[in-house]
Amino acid sequence: MQDRHAVIIGGGIIGLAIAFELAQMGGWQVAVVERHRVGAGTTAKATGGIRTQFSTEANVQLALLGRERFAHWQDIYGGDPRFQRIGYLFFSARADQAEVLRRGAERQRRWGVDVSVVEPAEMAGLVPHMTTEDLAVGTFTESDGLGDPGAAAAALESACRRAGVAIHEGEDVRAIELNGAGEAVGVGTASGRRLFGEVVVVATGAWTAPLMEPLGFLAPIAPHRRQVYRTGPVAEWPPVIPLAVDLDTGLYCHSDGAAVVFGGGDRHVAPGFDEVPQPADVVRLADPLMHRWPLLQAAPIVQTWAGLREMTPDDHGLVGPVPGHPGLFIAAGFSGHGFMQAPAVGLVMAALIAGAAPPVDMAALDPGRFQGQARAKEEQYVF
């Protein structure tokens, strides 16, 4: 029996995870096509959070499976994603938000999340130098943490190459090719190259909608700019704290050795593909940052970078077959959760492509869901 061929468009961590799992199944010749260097796009700009606190079961189950794979990364893929279980803390000063967090923690525990409700005094112990007197409540997951997106992508690239995946860099896919029956048969690139496959997977993140539009599939994925800041060394700052998120302002913060990385609060930035860093934008975060962590008042900002989040209307990815086009699949629109969910998405997509049952129920991420009844929205844990 001859091998089947799959072409995966996009060499970020999602595309690489799918390629690896498909190649591991046997019976497939897999190619990844990336317009730049693999892992150098959105993946390289991510901050690396790995968390399981979400308001919908679909996102929780993907995150739990993803975290498990990160914890056993070396055995599965080789290499080291530098996963640290530093914990994840969400908190709020609002009484109404506090009740939502408490109810959310109850649901998450039913779904298998090791989450605890923490009061202000406990938060002060978890995150030194944080102002907690005005807070209402927090929720904490000790087993969550932080990984290194660059290291994870590099390890996955090596794993893919060992598994026989062909990686084509510097090839910008301009068209997905269909036959007369609307079935996917391959892709064409800007250089005139054509790659053929019975299966084509679109894993192009924020750039997905323009690629899919000529096929008549309107992928509701919008690019939204997100900016991140790193300070210089801060005296007395602990080298490890939980990744802390203020749900009232969107501000998040975590240690980077003696330095601090922070950002957030930009969820409602207008859609666009601008990734040029704008250091002056830090003014928007100055008041909430100084209030919550007064120790950072004199901290110099030494680095600013920006990337794109691929946002959908319900903050869930589009994962699975594209309606009306046999052989065409999509894995995009993860709304800031792509890095942490990537290992799980690789398993899910390989199963779907092979016609097997995926390890996680994918109904909430059905690519055709926006053409029918609205589904659950990720409402609480977005920042």
Secondary structure, 3 states (H helix, E strand, C coil): CCCEEEEEECCCHHHHHHHHHHHHHCCEEEEEEECCCCCCCHHHHCCCEECCCCCCHHHHHHHHHHHHHHHCHHHHCCCCCCCECCCEEEEECCHHHHHHHHHHHHHHHHCCCCEEEECHHHHHHHCCCCCCCCCCEEEEECCCEECCHHHHHHHHHHHHHHCCCEEEECCCEEEEEECCCCCEEEEEECCCCEEECCEEEECCHHHHHHHHHHHCCCCCCEEEEEEEEEECCCCCCCCCCCEEEECCCCEEEEEECCEEEEEECCCCCCCCCCCCCCHHHHHHHHHHHHHHCHHHCCCCEEEEEEEEEEECCCCCCEEEECCCCCCEEEEECCCCCHHHHHHHHHHHHHHHHHCCCCCCCCHHHCCCHHHCCCCCCCCCCCC
